[in-house]
Amino acid sequence: MHRRNLQFNALRAFEAAARHSSVSGAARELSVTHSAVSHQLRLLEQDLGVRLFRRTNRGLQITPEGERLAPVLVASFDRIAAAIDALQFR
């Protein structure tokens, strides 16, 4: 399996935006600006060569490609958090 050099912040921005269905919600959660999240989403879409969201006047609508990626990232970030918690409470 080939591992891509994707930006961690871009993956975090996508995962948060997918859960919130909102760039603003992701920005609040990540304590960054709306513009920073939008920039990270664009970079990730460019790196992957696919659209992850459709931008509408009502906000974000996740694409089928985004629907496939989002649950993988949610589960992965949950596993990372659990592993870190286990290290801290030994």
N, C-alpha and C positions, 0 to 999 in steps of 0.2 A: 504494500500500500504506500502510495506517495503522500507525504505530508506537505501541505502548502504552508507557506510563511504568511499566514493571515494575521492581521493586527488584532490583539486581544481586546483592545478598547472598541474596535468596530464590532466584534462579536458580542461584547457586552451591550453595546448600544442597540444592536439588532434584537437581542434577546429581550431587553427591557421594552423596547418599542413594540415588539410583537405581543408581549403580555398585556401592555397598556393600550394597544391599538392607537398609540399616540406618541408623537415626538416629544410633546410637552411633558407628558407623564414620565417618559424615559429620562428626560433631562432633570426633572425634579428628583427622581429616584437616584440618579447617578451624580447629582449635585454639579451639573455642568449646564451650559447654555443650550437652548433649543438649536442654535446654529451649530454647536459642536456635535450634537447627536445627528443632525442632518448631514453634516460633513462626513461623519463616520459611516453612516448608512450608504452614502454615495460611494465612498471608497470601497466598502465591502462589495457592493453591487458591481463595481468596476473590476475588482479582483476576481470575483466569481464569474463574471460575464453573464449574469442573470439579474432580472428585476426581482426584488424581494417584496416590494410594496408598490401599490399604485397610489399615487397622491391624488386625493380628491378634495373638493372644497369642504367636505365633512371630516377630513383627516386622512388616516392611512387605511388602506385595504390590503391585507396580506395576499400575496400571489400564491399559486399552488407550490411554487418552489420555496417560498418562505414558509408555507405550512409544513413542508417536509423538514426544513432545517430547524424551525423553532423548538419543537419538542426535544430534539436531540440536544440542543444547547441548554434548555431548561434542566433536563436531567443531568447533563454534564456539570453545570454550575452547582446544582444541588449536591452532587457527589463530591465535588471539590470542597464545598462548604462543610460537608459532613466529615471529610477527611481532616480538614484543618481543625474543626471542633474537637475531633478525637485526639489530635496531637496536643491541643492546649489543655485538655482535661485529664491527662495521664497522671 
